[in-house]
């Protein structure tokens, strides 16, 4: 069982998001963390073609560079699915039923660090088509011994 915590991180006025991410990288390195590679997470939102008098159904599809052969989907009902990466191709083949929502592709790219018993990922989150910075992602996981 894991612990999840969402915290607001202030970004200094006049500075963009990337300088804040770089500052976090430097802080980790000062603490003795070592870079262990890069990571990326992409999320896309698909919706069922609108049928009159029905609710819009959504599917959130995630891919992660740490698990390149898999993709993850979360339905609006809360159902979670772990599938082969070919699942994204299946949704594209079903374009008569599912369409990619406009400006719905979000990505997070950044560095991974190892600090003691922890794996730390820090990245910047942006909307792909608008190339607009939206926030900073920090993920901390502990190693199991």
Secondary structure, DSSP 8 states (H G I E B T S, - for coil): ------------TT--HHHHHHHHHHHHHHTT-EEEEEEEEEEEEEEE---TTS---EEEEEEEGGGTTEEEEEETTS-EEEEETHHHHHHHHTTTTEEE-TT--EEEEEEEEEETTEEEEEEEEEETTTTEEEEEEEEEEE---
